[in-house]
Amino acid sequence: MPTGLVSIVFVVSFVTALPGAVVKEIEKSNTESKEGKEEPCIKLVEIAKAASEITEVAKDESSLATTDALAPTPGSNLAADQAGSGQTQTARLAPASPGQPSPKIRVFVTGTPVDSVRDLKEGLPGAARWVQVVESREEAELVVDVVERKSEKQQSYSSDPTRNLFNSIIPEIRYTVIANVVEGDQTTTLSGSKTSSTSMWRIAAGELAKAIDDHVEENHERLLLRRPWLPVLGAEYVTITKELKKTLALKESQGVVFTTVDDGGPAGMADLQAGDIIMESARIGIKKSVDLTRLLAARKPGDLLVLRIKRAGGDKTVSVQLGSPLSP
């Protein structure tokens, strides 16, 4: 059989064995080609590249779906707080212990382009542990304003001529989605990017969703304290640090200490005092101030908050009836 005919039979057999999505990608490249006279060897390069890119998209979509399935809901465990900082992504998605709250921050998504706004709304629930998407600006603690998306060709040079040939046929593009995260009068610009040879706007929006979630986790306590309906404890508290331990002459090296207590507020009425160290509540350890803030955010005015405290070397259990922020 002539060599040319063997090549044609090989190419046809290779194409028919590919998934339909890959064949469509090849047909699309043929339509867009100005010359339409690529050599068989070049066509094989395009086929292999298209198959590789579509496999990558499928993996990315599968990853997003898995994250969505594992994302905690309100009332779930703060895995990173239990084991300290430096957790891996797997540890962050560890199964929850009963009773540990993780109240989410409400986010309203707006802006242009419309496609990226839609992609971000769809990506946030799967990527976010700390964010809940809402449909009105009035009920949100954060507003995410999608302001731009851009694509940039990535220049890649290699000593390998084959790789340079690949890049010249199907260049890699960096797809980026940019948003302003607005909290009151404070604005933070965040972005998500993905580099690929095929359109990756949706995956870039998913990366932006992860960046937003990390931002919310880092500022979680401050955002919760902005809530006008947060139950009132009637006391100020901070995490114990080395400096604070020395300043207040504390015996404990970790935990949360009351710095001021309003005598007429819920904490004062329950006989809590400045200098009391909060150890736990409902068998949940209180190691940082954000732990107590999350407990408050998971309750409503009128609820009883049971605290185990340390005072003058001894342990004491105190029940505080939380007040309403609307009370005079």
Secondary structure, DSSP 8 states (H G I E B T S, - for coil): --HHHHHHHHHHHHHHTS-HHHHHHHHHHHHH-SS----HHHHHHHHHHHHHHHHHHHHHHHHHHHHHHH---TT---HHHHH-S---HHHHT----TT-----EEEEEEES-HHHHHHHHHHHHHH-SSEEEES-GGG-SEEEEEEEEEEEE-----S-HHHHHHHHHS--EEEEEEEEEEETTEEEEEEEEEEESS--HHHHHHHHHHHHHHHHHHTHHHHHHT-TT--B--EEEEE--HHHHHHHT-S-SSSEEEEEE-TTSHHHHTT--TT-EEEEETTEE--SHHHHHHHHHTS-TT-EEEEEEEETTEEEEEEEE-B-TT--
